[in-house]
Amino acid sequence: HCGLQIRRPGRVGKMSKNLLVDDLNNILLHTQSLWEELRNQRIFIAGGTGFFGCWLLESLAWANDRKNLNVKALVLSRNPENFLQKAPHLYKHPAIEFLKGNAKDFDFPEGDFTYLIHSSVYQQPADERPSSQSMANEMLDGTRHILNFCSQAKVEKMLLISTGAVYGKVPSHLRNIPEDFTDSIDPATSSSAYHHIRRMMESLTVLYAQENRFEAKIARCFSFIGPYMPLNGRFAASDFILDALSERPITVKGDGNTIRAYLYMADLAIWLWTILCRGINCRPYNVGSESPVTIHEMATKIANQFSPPLDVSVLGKSCDGAAQGYYVPDTARARSEIGLSQTVPLDTAIIKTMRWYRSQNI
């Protein structure tokens, strides 16, 4: 689904926050055994104000308040002032502080941190043309800088939030993608730059961890849905939700046959905290749902949140740069080694997500 003209969600109000209570309790239920490890500890989070970061902060604050953990999180953000407008209850939470800066050159804060989460993503400057070279420089320089900080701050466990994009283009005969899949994409092909940059980030992380004697956990994340999802035209599900919130026909500009599998964000939070605390050192884990759905089916599920259902239009156009047709992880490693599973079905995830966005009056 190609991009649309969009409006961005505003600040999270009291009603929106209350809608997350069941999700936060579910996260706490499935992570009970982890939090004692974080008691009285400091955690550094790079990229803590985006889609993933909001859920990490929500769940951390929730666990801290209910278990009296006395955990302290320092969150690196380019624009912490914007986060004050977006989620004031998190910005003002006593367990959370902010450090303004960029991943590639932030001033190292004083003191030690037991844990670190690297969730920073590349943000193209609004006044610059798309550049794979700029993306490579920022993402790799940022990763090196964060890894150097891990060494200085005596980090014991760090989590790199990576992506299923490291697998490149998967052959049509392979369905669910396992962690040991390797492809044959030519590294000299510029169109595959993001794929190779992400792989290099993982390689750097493993090298630094082994040479500096800290544990590095790697989460390869696939497709997700839930509150705080940016409605910025990057993903089909977010565009469909924006169409639905405007009560206009949902438009699928492709043929609708592309297949994804969506994990709800409360489950993502469970998986990320578990991988950080229990994952095997320098071993990647796929993170996502194994329940495939076509993009057309996804659009229809969202349209059915209304009575009568909204119309769904499939234009069948080609979208430049469209992702591969089948993008579903094999999560057997996460299930067998650290006991992870999907707890929220997709239909429930859609209902929860729509209810949250409606509460913001977008």
TIBA-579071 format. One record per residue: x, z, y of N, C-alpha, C in turn; residue in one letter. Coordinates in steps of 0.1 Angstrom, whole numbers, padded with zeros to 4 digits, always signed. Layout:
XZYXZYXZYA/...
//
This chain:
+0009+0000-0012+0000+0000+0000+0009+0000+0012H/+0008-0010+0021+0016-0011+0032+0011-0002+0043C/+0019+0001+0054+0016+0011+0064+0004+0007+0072G/-0002+0018+0078-0013+0017+0087-0010+0024+0100L/-0017+0021+0111-0016+0029+0123-0021+0043+0120Q/-0014+0054+0123-0018+0067+0118-0018+0077+0130I/-0025+0088+0127-0024+0100+0135-0018+0111+0127R/-0010+0119+0133-0004+0130+0126-0012+0143+0126R/-0011+0151+0115-0019+0163+0115-0013+0173+0125P/-0021+0182+0130-0016+0191+0140-0012+0204+0133G/-0013+0215+0141-0008+0228+0136-0017+0233+0125R/-0012+0241+0117-0019+0247+0106-0027+0259+0111V/-0040+0258+0111-0048+0269+0116-0050+0280+0105G/-0058+0291+0109-0060+0302+0100-0068+0297+0088K/-0078+0289+0090-0086+0284+0079-0078+0276+0069M/-0069+0267+0074-0060+0259+0065-0051+0268+0057S/-0045+0278+0064-0037+0288+0057-0044+0295+0046K/-0057+0299+0048-0065+0306+0038-0068+0298+0026N/-0069+0284+0028-0071+0275+0017-0060+0275+0007L/-0048+0280+0011-0037+0279+0002-0035+0292-0006L/-0044+0302-0004-0042+0315-0011-0043+0313-0026V/-0052+0306-0031-0053+0304-0046-0040+0297-0051D/-0035+0287-0043-0023+0280-0047-0011+0289-0047D/-0010+0298-0037+0002+0307-0036+0001+0317-0047L/-0011+0322-0050-0012+0331-0061-0009+0325-0074N/-0012+0312-0076-0008+0305-0088+0007+0303-0089N/+0013+0300-0078+0028+0299-0078+0034+0312-0082I/+0029+0323-0076+0034+0337-0079+0032+0340-0094L/+0021+0337-0099+0018+0339-0113+0028+0333-0122L/+0032+0320-0119+0041+0313-0128+0056+0315-0125H/+0059+0323-0115+0073+0326-0111+0076+0341-0111T/+0067+0349-0117+0068+0363-0116+0082+0368-0120Q/+0088+0362-0131+0101+0367-0136+0113+0363-0127S/+0111+0354-0117+0122+0349-0110+0125+0358-0098L/+0115+0364-0091+0117+0369-0078+0126+0381-0077W/+0127+0389-0088+0136+0401-0088+0150+0396-0085E/+0154+0385-0090+0167+0379-0088+0170+0377-0073E/+0160+0374-0065+0161+0371-0051+0160+0384-0042L/+0157+0395-0048+0155+0407-0040+0168+0410-0032R/+0165+0413-0019+0176+0417-0009+0187+0406-0008N/+0184+0393-0011+0193+0383-0010+0191+0374+0002Q/+0201+0366+0006+0199+0356+0017+0199+0342+0010R/+0190+0334+0015+0189+0320+0010+0190+0310+0022I/+0198+0300+0021+0199+0290+0032+0191+0277+0027F/+0183+0272+0036+0175+0261+0032+0177+0250+0042I/+0183+0239+0038+0185+0227+0046+0173+0217+0044A/+0166+0214+0054+0154+0206+0052+0142+0215+0048G/+0140+0225+0055+0129+0235+0051+0116+0233+0059G/+0115+0223+0067+0103+0221+0076+0095+0209+0073T/+0099+0201+0062+0092+0189+0058+0081+0192+0048G/+0077+0182+0041+0067+0183+0030+0071+0193+0020F/+0083+0192+0014+0087+0201+0004+0091+0214+0010F/+0097+0214+0021+0102+0227+0027+0090+0236+0031G/+0079+0230+0036+0068+0239+0039+0063+0247+0027C/+0063+0240+0015+0058+0247+0003+0068+0257-0002W/+0081+0255+0000+0091+0264-0003+0090+0277+0006L/+0088+0275+0018+0086+0286+0028+0073+0294+0025L/+0062+0286+0023+0050+0293+0020+0051+0302+0008E/+0057+0297-0003+0057+0305-0015+0068+0316-0014S/+0079+0314-0007+0088+0324-0005+0083+0336+0003L/+0076+0332+0014+0070+0343+0023+0059+0350+0015A/+0051+0343+0007+0041+0350-0001+0046+0360-0011W/+0057+0355-0018+0063+0364-0028+0070+0376-0021A/+0076+0373-0010+0083+0384-0003+0074+0395+0001N/+0062+0391+0007+0052+0400+0012+0046+0408+0001D/+0043+0402-0010+0036+0409-0021+0045+0417-0030R/+0057+0413-0031+0067+0421-0040+0077+0428-0032K/+0076+0429-0018+0085+0436-0010+0100+0433-0013N/+0103+0420-0013+0116+0415-0018+0127+0418-0008L/+0124+0418+0005+0134+0419+0015+0144+0407+0015N/+0138+0396+0011+0147+0384+0011+0147+0378+0025V/+0158+0372+0029+0159+0365+0042+0163+0351+0040K/+0155+0342+0046+0158+0328+0046+0162+0323+0059A/+0173+0315+0060+0178+0308+0072+0175+0293+0070L/+0167+0287+0078+0163+0274+0077+0169+0265+0087V/+0177+0255+0082+0183+0245+0091+0172+0234+0094L/+0171+0232+0107+0161+0222+0112+0166+0215+0124S/+0163+0202+0125+0166+0194+0137+0158+0199+0149R/+0145+0202+0146+0136+0206+0157+0127+0218+0153N/+0133+0230+0153+0125+0242+0149+0114+0244+0158P/+0115+0240+0171+0104+0241+0181+0091+0234+0176E/+0093+0222+0170+0082+0215+0165+0075+0222+0153N/+0083+0229+0146+0077+0236+0134+0069+0248+0139F/+0072+0254+0151+0064+0264+0157+0050+0259+0159L/+0049+0247+0163+0036+0241+0166+0029+0237+0153Q/+0037+0233+0143+0031+0229+0130+0026+0240+0121K/+0035+0251+0120+0031+0262+0111+0036+0275+0118A/+0029+0280+0128+0033+0292+0135+0034+0304+0126P/+0026+0305+0116+0026+0317+0107+0039+0318+0099H/+0045+0306+0096+0058+0306+0089+0070+0307+0099L/+0069+0301+0111+0079+0302+0121+0081+0316+0125Y/+0070+0324+0126+0071+0338+0131+0073+0348+0120K/+0073+0344+0107+0074+0353+0096+0087+0361+0097H/+0087+0374+0095+0100+0382+0096+0110+0378+0086P/+0107+0372+0075+0117+0369+0065+0124+0355+0067A/+0119+0348+0078+0124+0334+0080+0130+0333+0094I/+0142+0328+0094+0148+0325+0107+0152+0310+0107E/+0155+0305+0119+0159+0291+0120+0172+0289+0127F/+0179+0278+0122+0192+0274+0128+0190+0259+0132L/+0191+0257+0145+0189+0243+0149+0202+0235+0147K/+0200+0223+0141+0212+0215+0138+0209+0204+0128G/+0219+0196+0126+0218+0185+0117+0227+0188+0105N/+0223+0183+0093+0230+0186+0081+0244+0182+0081A/+0247+0172+0088+0261+0166+0088+0271+0174+0097K/+0266+0182+0106+0275+0188+0115+0271+0202+0121D/+0262+0208+0114+0257+0221+0119+0269+0232+0118F/+0268+0241+0128+0278+0252+0128+0275+0262+0117D/+0285+0265+0108+0282+0274+0097+0279+0288+0102F/+0267+0293+0098+0264+0307+0102+0273+0317+0095P/+0274+0329+0101+0282+0339+0095+0276+0346+0083E/+0284+0351+0075+0279+0359+0064+0278+0351+0051G/+0275+0357+0040+0273+0351+0027+0259+0348+0024D/+0257+0338+0016+0243+0334+0011+0244+0333-0004F/+0235+0339-0011+0236+0338-0026+0230+0325-0031T/+0220+0320-0023+0213+0308-0028+0213+0297-0016Y/+0212+0285-0020+0211+0274-0010+0203+0263-0016L/+0194+0257-0008+0185+0246-0012+0188+0234-0003I/+0192+0223-0008+0195+0211+0000+0184+0201-0002H/+0175+0201+0008+0163+0193+0008+0163+0183+0020S/+0174+0182+0027+0174+0173+0039+0172+0159+0035S/+0165+0152+0044+0163+0137+0041+0168+0130+0054V/+0170+0117+0052+0174+0109+0063+0163+0105+0072Y/+0165+0107+0085+0155+0103+0095+0161+0092+0104Q/+0156+0080+0103+0161+0070+0112+0157+0072+0126Q/+0167+0072+0135+0164+0074+0149+0154+0063+0154P/+0144+0068+0162+0134+0059+0167+0139+0047+0175A/+0150+0048+0181+0155+0037+0190+0166+0029+0183D/+0167+0030+0169+0177+0023+0162+0170+0014+0152E/+0177+0002+0149+0172-0007+0139+0176-0001+0125R/+0168-0004+0115+0172+0001+0101+0186-0003+0097P/+0193+0007+0092+0207+0004+0089+0211+0012+0076S/+0214+0005+0065+0218+0012+0053+0231+0019+0055S/+0240+0014+0064+0253+0021+0066+0250+0034+0073Q/+0241+0035+0083+0238+0047+0090+0232+0057+0080S/+0223+0052+0071+0217+0061+0061+0228+0067+0052M/+0237+0058+0047+0247+0063+0038+0256+0073+0045A/+0260+0071+0057+0269+0080+0065+0262+0094+0066N/+0249+0093+0071+0243+0106+0074+0240+0114+0061E/+0235+0107+0051+0232+0114+0038+0244+0120+0031M/+0254+0112+0030+0267+0116+0023+0274+0126+0032L/+0276+0124+0045+0283+0134+0053+0275+0147+0053D/+0262+0146+0054+0254+0158+0053+0256+0166+0041G/+0256+0159+0029+0258+0165+0016+0272+0172+0015T/+0282+0165+0020+0295+0171+0020+0296+0184+0028R/+0290+0183+0040+0290+0194+0049+0283+0206+0043H/+0272+0204+0037+0264+0215+0030+0272+0220+0018I/+0279+0212+0011+0286+0216-0001+0298+0224+0004L/+0305+0220+0015+0316+0228+0020+0311+0242+0025N/+0298+0242+0030+0292+0255+0034+0290+0264+0022F/+0286+0258+0011+0284+0265-0002+0296+0273-0005C/+0308+0266-0004+0320+0273-0008+0323+0284+0002S/+0322+0282+0015+0325+0292+0025+0316+0304+0024Q/+0303+0301+0022+0293+0312+0022+0292+0319+0008A/+0300+0315-0001+0301+0321-0014+0287+0320-0022K/+0281+0309-0020+0268+0306-0027+0270+0307-0042V/+0261+0313-0049+0262+0314-0063+0254+0303-0070E/+0242+0300-0065+0233+0289-0070+0228+0281-0059K/+0229+0267-0061+0224+0258-0051+0215+0248-0058M/+0205+0243-0051+0196+0233-0057+0196+0221-0048L/+0200+0210-0054+0199+0197-0047+0185+0191-0051L/+0177+0188-0041+0165+0181-0043+0167+0167-0042I/+0168+0160-0054+0171+0146-0055+0158+0138-0058S/+0159+0127-0063+0147+0118-0065+0148+0109-0077T/+0137+0105-0082+0137+0095-0093+0142+0082-0089G/+0145+0080-0076+0151+0067-0071+0165+0065-0077A/+0171+0076-0082+0184+0075-0087+0184+0065-0100V/+0173+0063-0106+0172+0055-0118+0172+0040-0115Y/+0170+0036-0102+0169+0022-0099+0157+0016-0105G/+0158+0003-0107+0147-0005-0113+0147-0003-0128K/+0136+0002-0133+0134+0005-0147+0128-0007-0154V/+0134-0011-0166+0129-0022-0173+0114-0020-0178P/+0107-0031-0179+0092-0030-0181+0089-0023-0195S/+0098-0024-0204+0095-0018-0218+0096-0003-0218H/+0103+0002-0207+0105+0017-0207+0094+0023-0199L/+0087+0032-0204+0076+0039-0197+0082+0051-0190R/+0079+0063-0196+0084+0075-0189+0099+0076-0189N/+0105+0078-0178+0119+0077-0176+0126+0090-0179I/+0136+0090-0189+0143+0102-0192+0155+0104-0183P/+0161+0116-0183+0172+0119-0174+0184+0111-0178E/+0186+0107-0191+0198+0100-0195+0197+0085-0194D/+0186+0080-0187+0185+0066-0185+0196+0061-0175F/+0203+0051-0178+0213+0045-0169+0209+0030-0168T/+0211+0025-0156+0207+0011-0153+0220+0002-0151D/+0218-0010-0148+0229-0019-0146+0228-0026-0132S/+0223-0019-0122+0223-0024-0108+0237-0025-0103I/+0240-0037-0097+0253-0039-0091+0254-0030-0079D/+0265-0022-0079+0266-0013-0067+0270-0021-0054P/+0273-0034-0056+0276-0042-0044+0264-0048-0038A/+0252-0045-0044+0239-0051-0039+0234-0042-0028T/+0233-0047-0016+0229-0038-0005+0214-0034-0006S/+0206-0041-0013+0192-0038-0014+0190-0025-0022S/+0200-0021-0030+0199-0009-0038+0207+0002-0032S/+0209+0002-0019+0217+0012-0012+0212+0026-0014A/+0199+0028-0012+0193+0041-0013+0195+0047-0027Y/+0193+0039-0037+0196+0043-0051+0210+0048-0053H/+0220+0041-0048+0234+0045-0050+0238+0057-0042H/+0232+0058-0030+0235+0069-0021+0230+0082-0028I/+0218+0081-0033+0213+0093-0040+0221+0097-0052R/+0226+0087-0060+0235+0090-0071+0248+0096-0067R/+0253+0091-0055+0266+0097-0050+0264+0111-0046M/+0252+0114-0040+0249+0128-0036+0249+0137-0048M/+0244+0133-0059+0244+0141-0071+0258+0142-0076E/+0266+0132-0076+0280+0132-0081+0288+0142-0073S/+0287+0141-0059+0294+0150-0051+0290+0165-0053L/+0277+0167-0055+0273+0181-0058+0279+0186-0071T/+0279+0178-0081+0285+0183-0094+0300+0185-0092V/+0307+0177-0085+0322+0178-0083+0325+0191-0075L/+0318+0193-0064+0320+0205-0056+0317+0218-0064Y/+0306+0217-0072+0302+0229-0079+0312+0233-0090A/+0318+0223-0097+0328+0225-0107+0341+0230-0101Q/+0345+0225-0090+0358+0228-0084+0357+0241-0076E/+0345+0245-0071+0344+0257-0063+0336+0268-0070N/+0333+0266-0083+0327+0276-0091+0314+0282-0086R/+0305+0274-0082+0291+0278-0080+0282+0269-0089F/+0270+0274-0092+0261+0267-0100+0253+0257-0092E/+0252+0245-0096+0244+0234-0090+0233+0230-0099A/+0221+0230-0093+0209+0226-0101+0204+0213-0094K/+0199+0204-0102+0195+0191-0096+0180+0188-0100I/+0171+0186-0091+0157+0183-0093+0155+0169-0089A/+0152+0160-0098+0149+0146-0095+0133+0144-0094R/+0129+0144-0081+0115+0144-0078+0108+0130-0078C/+0096+0130-0083+0089+0117-0084+0078+0116-0073F/+0065+0116-0077+0054+0114-0068+0045+0127-0067S/+0041+0130-0054+0034+0143-0052+0022+0141-0043F/+0013+0151-0043+0002+0151-0034-0001+0166-0031I/-0006+0168-0019-0010+0182-0015-0009+0184+0000G/-0014+0196+0004-0013+0199+0019+0001+0198+0024P/+0002+0195+0037+0015+0192+0044+0020+0178+0041Y/+0014+0170+0032+0019+0156+0030+0018+0148+0043M/+0029+0142+0047+0029+0135+0059+0021+0122+0058P/+0012+0120+0068+0003+0108+0068+0010+0098+0077L/+0022+0093+0072+0030+0085+0081+0032+0071+0075N/+0024+0067+0066+0024+0053+0061+0035+0050+0051G/+0042+0060+0046+0053+0058+0036+0047+0056+0022R/+0036+0063+0019+0031+0063+0005+0017+0059+0005F/+0013+0053-0007-0001+0049-0008-0011+0060-0007A/-0008+0071-0014-0018+0082-0014-0020+0088+0000A/-0010+0089+0008-0012+0094+0021-0020+0084+0030S/-0018+0071+0028-0026+0061+0035-0041+0062+0031D/-0043+0063+0018-0057+0064+0013-0064+0076+0019F/-0057+0088+0019-0063+0100+0025-0066+0098+0039I/-0057+0091+0047-0060+0089+0061-0072+0080+0063L/-0073+0069+0055-0085+0061+0055-0097+0069+0052D/-0097+0078+0042-0108+0086+0038-0112+0096+0049A/-0102+0102+0055-0105+0112+0066-0112+0105+0078L/-0109+0093+0080-0115+0085+0090-0129+0079+0086S/-0132+0081+0073-0145+0076+0067-0146+0061+0069E/-0135+0054+0066-0135+0040+0067-0132+0035+0053R/-0134+0022+0049-0131+0017+0036-0116+0019+0033P/-0113+0023+0021-0099+0025+0017-0094+0011+0013I/-0082+0008+0019-0077-0006+0017-0064-0005+0008T/-0064-0012-0003-0052-0013-0011-0047-0027-0008V/-0036-0028-0002-0031-0041+0002-0023-0049-0009K/-0019-0041-0019-0013-0048-0031-0024-0052-0041G/-0020-0054-0054-0030-0057-0064-0036-0045-0070D/-0031-0033-0067-0037-0021-0072-0032-0017-0086G/-0023-0025-0092-0019-0022-0106-0006-0014-0107N/+0000-0011-0096+0012-0002-0096+0008+0011-0102T/+0017+0017-0110+0013+0030-0116+0022+0041-0112I/+0016+0052-0108+0023+0064-0104+0018+0076-0112R/+0024+0088-0110+0019+0100-0116+0021+0111-0106A/+0011+0118-0101+0011+0127-0090+0011+0141-0095Y/+0021+0149-0090+0021+0164-0093+0017+0171-0080L/+0008+0181-0081+0004+0188-0070+0015+0197-0065Y/+0015+0200-0052+0026+0206-0045+0028+0221-0050M/+0017+0228-0053+0019+0241-0059+0027+0241-0071A/+0024+0231-0080+0033+0229-0092+0047+0226-0088D/+0049+0218-0078+0062+0214-0074+0070+0227-0070L/+0064+0236-0062+0070+0248-0058+0074+0257-0070A/+0066+0257-0080+0069+0265-0093+0081+0258-0099I/+0081+0245-0100+0092+0238-0107+0106+0240-0099W/+0105+0239-0086+0118+0240-0078+0124+0254-0079L/+0116+0264-0077+0121+0278-0078+0126+0281-0092W/+0119+0276-0102+0124+0278-0116+0137+0271-0119T/+0138+0258-0114+0151+0251-0116+0162+0258-0109I/+0160+0263-0097+0170+0270-0090+0175+0282-0097L/+0166+0290-0102+0170+0302-0109+0173+0301-0124C/+0167+0292-0131+0168+0291-0145+0174+0278-0150R/+0175+0268-0142+0181+0255-0147+0195+0256-0151G/+0199+0248-0160+0213+0247-0165+0222+0241-0154I/+0234+0247-0153+0243+0242-0143+0247+0228-0144N/+0246+0220-0133+0250+0206-0133+0242+0197-0142C/+0230+0201-0145+0221+0193-0154+0208+0189-0146R/+0206+0176-0145+0194+0172-0137+0181+0174-0145P/+0170+0177-0138+0157+0178-0144+0147+0169-0136Y/+0140+0161-0144+0129+0153-0138+0118+0163-0133N/+0112+0160-0122+0101+0168-0117+0090+0159-0113V/+0078+0161-0120+0067+0153-0117+0056+0154-0128G/+0046+0146-0127+0035+0146-0137+0038+0135-0146S/+0033+0136-0159+0034+0126-0169+0020+0119-0171E/+0011+0121-0162-0003+0115-0163-0004+0103-0154S/-0002+0091-0159-0002+0079-0151-0015+0075-0145P/-0015+0070-0133-0027+0065-0127-0024+0052-0119V/-0032+0042-0119-0029+0030-0111-0033+0034-0096T/-0026+0026-0087-0029+0028-0073-0044+0026-0070I/-0050+0016-0077-0064+0014-0075-0072+0025-0080H/-0069+0031-0091-0076+0043-0096-0074+0055-0086E/-0062+0056-0081-0060+0067-0071-0069+0065-0059M/-0070+0053-0054-0078+0050-0042-0093+0053-0045A/-0097+0050-0057-0111+0053-0061-0114+0068-0062T/-0104+0075-0068-0106+0090-0069-0107+0096-0055K/-0100+0091-0045-0101+0097-0032-0114+0092-0025I/-0118+0080-0028-0131+0075-0022-0142+0083-0028A/-0141+0087-0040-0152+0095-0046-0154+0109-0041N/-0145+0113-0032-0147+0126-0026-0158+0126-0015Q/-0164+0115-0013-0175+0113-0004-0188+0109-0011F/-0199+0113-0005-0212+0109-0011-0221+0102+0000S/-0223+0089-0001-0219+0080-0012-0204+0077-0011P/-0198+0073-0023-0183+0070-0022-0180+0060-0012P/-0168+0061-0006-0163+0051+0003-0160+0038-0005L/-0161+0027+0002-0157+0014-0004-0142+0013-0006D/-0137+0007-0016-0123+0004-0019-0121-0011-0019V/-0112-0016-0010-0109-0030-0009-0095-0033-0014S/-0094-0042-0024-0081-0046-0030-0077-0060-0024V/-0067-0060-0016-0064-0073-0009-0055-0082-0018L/-0047-0076-0026-0038-0084-0035-0026-0090-0028G/-0023-0085-0016-0012-0090-0009+0001-0084-0014K/+0012-0091-0011+0026-0087-0014+0031-0077-0003S/+0036-0066-0007+0042-0056+0003+0057-0057+0002C/+0063-0060+0013+0078-0061+0013+0084-0048+0010D/+0094-0048+0001+0100-0035-0003+0092-0026-0012G/+0082-0031-0018+0073-0023-0026+0081-0017-0038A/+0078-0005-0042+0085+0002-0052+0081-0005-0066A/+0089-0001-0076+0086-0007-0089+0072-0004-0094Q/+0068-0012-0104+0054-0011-0109+0051+0001-0117G/+0060+0007-0124+0057+0019-0133+0067+0029-0130Y/+0063+0040-0124+0072+0051-0120+0067+0064-0124Y/+0070+0068-0136+0065+0080-0143+0077+0087-0150V/+0079+0100-0148+0090+0107-0154+0087+0111-0168P/+0098+0113-0176+0098+0120-0188+0102+0134-0185D/+0094+0144-0187+0097+0158-0183+0099+0167-0195T/+0103+0161-0206+0105+0169-0218+0116+0179-0217A/+0126+0176-0209+0138+0185-0207+0133+0197-0200R/+0125+0196-0189+0121+0207-0181+0111+0216-0189A/+0103+0209-0198+0093+0216-0206+0100+0225-0217R/+0110+0219-0223+0116+0225-0235+0127+0235-0231S/+0134+0233-0220+0145+0241-0216+0141+0253-0207E/+0132+0251-0198+0128+0261-0189+0113+0264-0188I/+0106+0258-0197+0092+0262-0199+0082+0257-0188G/+0086+0246-0181+0077+0241-0170+0066+0232-0175L/+0055+0231-0168+0044+0222-0172+0035+0220-0159S/+0027+0210-0160+0017+0208-0149+0005+0217-0151Q/+0002+0224-0141-0009+0234-0142-0022+0229-0134T/-0020+0220-0125-0031+0215-0117-0034+0201-0120V/-0046+0197-0126-0049+0183-0128-0050+0175-0116P/-0049+0162-0117-0049+0153-0105-0062+0154-0097L/-0073+0154-0104-0086+0155-0097-0087+0167-0089D/-0083+0178-0095-0083+0191-0087-0074+0190-0075T/-0062+0184-0077-0052+0183-0067-0058+0175-0055A/-0065+0164-0058-0071+0156-0047-0082+0164-0040I/-0090+0172-0047-0100+0180-0040-0094+0190-0031I/-0083+0197-0036-0076+0207-0028-0070+0201-0015K/-0064+0189-0017-0057+0182-0006-0067+0178+0005T/-0078+0172+0000-0088+0167+0010-0094+0179+0017M/-0097+0190+0010-0103+0201+0017-0093+0207+0027R/-0080+0207+0025-0071+0212+0034-0070+0204+0047W/-0070+0190+0045-0069+0182+0056-0082+0182+0065Y/-0093+0183+0058-0106+0184+0065-0106+0196+0074R/-0100+0207+0069-0100+0219+0077-0092+0218+0090S/-0083+0208+0090-0075+0205+0103-0082+0196+0112Q/-0094+0191+0109-0101+0182+0118-0093+0170+0123N/-0087+0164+0113-0079+0152+0117-0088+0140+0120I/
//
